[in-house]
Amino acid sequence: MKYEEYLTKKEENRKRIVSYMETGVEFLDIDTVWIDPGVKIGTGTVIEPCVQIRGRTSIGDNCIIGQNSRIEDGVLCSEVKVMSSVILDSSVDEGTSVGPFAYIRPGSKVGKNCKIGDFVEVKNSTLGDGTKASHLTYIGDSDLGDNINLGCGVVFVNYDGKNKYRSTIDDGAFIGCNTNIVSPVTVGKGAYIAAGTTVTKNVPEDSLCVGRSKQKVIEGWARERGLYRKNDK
């Protein structure tokens, strides 16, 4: 891009931002924000520095788009909060918070009052109202119902090296930390998956699924081998 062309595009972008400001959108730093033509932003929404809003994106009223976020072809309803995250070709319903450092990939639909926390990735999946994945989780090719809790380190194992598969998690299920959901499986309503479990078969509703080795402790094992820490005498 030539310098003159750059200046023209920058001035056009500034004019778009001013027009949004006139309709009640707040920008904290207009010099670091880029908004494509045709983007829609509702009244009362706050756009923080270093934000890119591209494509056919539509953002509702009273949202917060936090610094270093990128939204492309996304649909965000009112009162959505996005902090330092990427949303591509997906929809996020009202009252939901995303980030920081979350990644919502194409084909995803997130419901109302959900939480997509730090280092959570969602790909081609649906999440019902009130469902929460607070941190360090991958949700791929799956359908989740309402009011589900996903613990830290949950992985939907959707790819076997050749084909991809979908799983279903029904309303009110609780998925413990460090769980692997090996698709395709269904976890029934209100079921509990114990932390550290690898799920390879369907789990009935209201049941507890535990799929991990029983802990075994061999006392004196390290001492017999002379495996002392440096500070030990």
N, C-alpha and C positions, 0 to 999 in steps of 0.2 A: 504494500500500500504506500502510495506517495504521501509526502508530508501534507500537501495541500488537501488531498482526499481525507486524510486523517483529521485535519482541522475541521473540515466540513461535517464529517460524521460526529465529531465531538460536539460541535455547535448544535446539530440536530438533536443529539441526545440530551443536551442541556435544556433545549426548548421543551422536549417531552417532559422532563423532570419538573420544569416550572409549571407546565399545564397540570400535572398531577398535584402539585402543591396547592394550586388554586382550587382544587376539588377536595382538599382536606387531608392529603397524604403528607406525612412528615418525613423529611430526609435529614439525616445528621451530617452528611458530607456529600454534596452533590457532585464533587469532583472525582469521586472514586466509585460511583455507581453507574452501571450500564443497564439500560432498559431498551429492549427491542420495540420497534413499532408494533402497535396492535395489542400490547400487553394491557390487561385491565387490573386496576388496583382500587380497592374500596376505601371509603372514608375512614379516617382514624388510624389507618395502618402506618406503622413506623418502619422505615428502611434505614438500616444502619450502614456504616462504611463498608466498602469493598464487596458489594453485592452485585451479582449478575442475574437479571431476570430476562429470559429469552423465549423465543418462539411464540406459541399461542397461550402463554400462561395467563391464568385468571386468579387473582387474589382477592379475598373478601374483605369485609370491614374489620377494623380493630385488630389486625394481625401485627406481629412483630417478626420482621425478617432480619435476623442477627447478622453481624459482620462475617464476611468471608463465606456467605452462602451463595449457592447457585441453584436456580430453579429454571427448568426448561420444559415447556409444554406441560406444565403442572396445573392442577386445579386445587386451590386452597380455599376452603370455606372460611367463614368469619371466626375471629379469635383463635387463629392458629399461631403457634410460636415456633419459629425455625431458628436454631442457633448453630451457626458454622457447619452447615450440612448441605447435601446435594439431593435434589429431588428431580427425577427425570420421567416425563410422560406418565405421571401417576396422580392420584387424587388423595387429598387429606381432608377429612371432614372436620366440622367445627369443634373448637375446644381442645384440639390435640396438640401435644408438644413434640417437637422433633429435634434431636441433637442434645449436646454438641457432637459433631463428627459422626453423624448418621448418614447413611447412603440408601435412598429409596430409588430402586431401579425401575425401568419401564414395566408397565403392566400391573402395578400394585395399586391397591385401594385400601386406605386406612380409615377406620370409622371414627365416630365421635369420642372425644374425651379419652383418647388413647395416649400412650407414652412410648415413643421410639427413642430410646436413650443413647448414651454415648457408645460409639463403635458398634452400632446395630445396623445390619444390612438386610433390606427387604427386597426380594426380587420376584416379580410375577406372582404375587400373593395377595390374599385379602385378609384383613384383620377387622373383626367386629367391634362394636362399641365397647369402650372401657377396657380393652385388652392392653396389657403392658409388657414391654420388653425393655428393661431398664438399662442393660449394658452387655456388651460383648456377646452378641447373638447373631446367628445367620438364619433367616427365614426365607427359604427358596421353594417356589412351586408348591405352595401350600395354602389351605383355606382354614382360617382360625375364626372361631365364633366370638361371642361376647364375654367380657369379664374373665379373660384368661390371663394367668400370670406366668411369664417365662423367666426363669432364673438366669443368673449369669452363666455364660458359656454354653448356651443351648445351640445345637446345630441340627438343622434339617438336612439330612444326608440324601440329596435328591438326584445324584448322578452316579451311575455305576461305571462310567468310562465310555459308554455307548449311548445309553438312553437316560432320559430324565423322567422322574416320577413325582406324583403329588401325594401329599398326606392331608388328613383332615383332623383338626382338633376341635372338639365340640365345646359348647358353652360351659364356663365355670371350671374348666380343667386347670390343674396346677402342675406346671412342668418344672421340676427341680433343677438346681445348678448342674452344669456339666452333663446334660442329657443329650444323647444322640437319637434323633428320630429318623430311623432308616426307612425311607419311603419305598413303596406305598403302605402306609398304615393309617388306622383311625383310632383316635383316643376319644373315648366316650365322655358324655357330660359328667362334670363333677369328679372325674378321675384324677388321681394323684400319681405322678411319676416321681419316684424317689431320686434324690441327687445321685449323679454318677451312673445312671441307668442307660443302657443301650436298648432302645425299643425296636424290635424286629417283627412283632406280631400285634394285631389289634388288641386294644385295651378296653374292656367293658366299662360302662358308666358306673360311677360311684365306687370304683375299685382302686386298689393300690398296686402299682407295678414296681417291682424291685428287680433289677437285672444287673447285679454286680457281685464280685467275689466276696466271700465272707472274710473279714479281717482276721489275720493270723499274726500273733506276736510271739517271737522267739527271744526270750530274755537272755541277756549275756552274749548274744551273737557277735556284736561289734567288739566287745571286750576280749573275747576269745581270739579274735583275729588281730588284735593290736590296733584297731581302728579308732584312735583317740583324736579328738580335736586338738588343735595346736595349743590351746590354753589349758588343756587338761594336764595333770601331772600323775 
